[in-house]
Every structure is written in structure tokens, then in C-alpha cells.
């Protein structure tokens, strides 16, 4: 029998399911409310990154920050906006697929 001496199997622990006791009894309306709050927070974070990027651009024009800081800030804002757009596209695609299914 071939044994792998590189990894010790004694330190391997079995996976345990995470139990969420407080979420198990939630109603669909509570779940929808939590999901809506999550989406609202995510979109506000994207807006905050856009504002931070604009502030960095203004500081750059005043000579208070370097160009690399402005570029990093603007790329973060751009990537988060692109990610948000892609998530939105996937959600719309999933909704359309559900609407196309025949019952």
C-alpha cells in the first residue's frame, strides 16, 4: 500500500455542519427582509467606494496624494461596480430562466 508521508491524516478533522439556530425558524418574509438588507448594504458599499475614488481624485488635483493612490482607489471602485453589474445580470438571467420553466 502506498502511504503519503507528506500529509498527516491524524490532524484531519471531519467536517461539521454549521448550525444556525436563530435562522432555522425564520419565515420567508423575514428571509426576504434580511436579503434586502444585505443587498442594500452591498450597494451602499459600492457607492462609498465611488465617493472615496472621487475624493482621491480631488485630493490629487490639490496635490495631497500620489497618482498611484488615485489609481488604486479608482480601480477598486471600477471593479466593485463591474461585480455589481455582473451579479445583477446573473440574477436577471436566473429570474428569466425560472419564468421560462413550464409547470
N, C-alpha and C positions, 0 to 999 in steps of 0.2 A: 504494500500500500504506500502511496506517495503522501508524504506529510509536508505541509508548508511550515517551515520554521521561521518564516518572516513575520507571520502574524500569530499572535497567541489567541487561541479560542477561549481561554479561560476568562478573559476580560470582556467577552461579548455578552451583553445582557439582552434578554428578549424584549421586543418592542411592547410597549404598553399603550393601550388606547387612552387618550386624554378624555377624561370625563368632565363634562361641563354640567354641573348640577343646576345652575341657575338658568341656563338656556334650554334645558330639556322641556320645561313646561311653558314655553312661550307660545303665544298664539300667532297666527300668520300676520295679523296686523302689527303686533309688536316686532316681529322679524322684519317686516317691511319698513317700519319706522327706523329700526336700527340700521338697515341697509341704506335708507335715505340719508340718515345722519352720516354714515360712512362716506357716501358719495359727496355729500355737501362739504365734508372736511377735506376730501381729496381735491375737490375743485378749488376750494379756498387756498389750499397749499400751492396749487399751480398759480393762482392769482398772486399770492405772496411772492413767489419766485419771479414772476413778471415784474412786480413792483420793485423788488430788490435789484433786478437787472437794470431797470430804468434809473434807479438811484445811483447805481455804479456808473452808468453812462454819464449822468450829470456830474458826479464827482470826478470822472476822468476829464470832462471838459474844463473843470475848475483846476485840474492838476493835482488832485488829492490822492488819486490811486493810479496804479500802473495799468498798462493795457492788458497784461495777462490776467489780472483780476477781473477786468471787464469782460474779457473773452470767456473766462470760466463761468462767470455769472450768467452771461447771455446764452451759453451752450447748455447750462443746466435748465434754464427757462425753456429753451427750444426743445430739448429732449423731453421734458415733462409735458409740454404742450402736445408734442407728437405722440407720446404714450397715451395721453388722454384721448386724442383723436382716434387712435387705433383701438382702444378699449371701447369707445363709443361705436365705432364701425362694427366690431365683433358683436356687441350687444344687439345692434340693429339687425345684423345678419342672423343671429340666433332667433330673434323675435320673428323675422320673416320666415325662417325655416319652420318654426312652430306653427305659424299661421298657414303654411302650405300643407301641413300634415292633414291627412284625411282621417276622419273618425269613423 
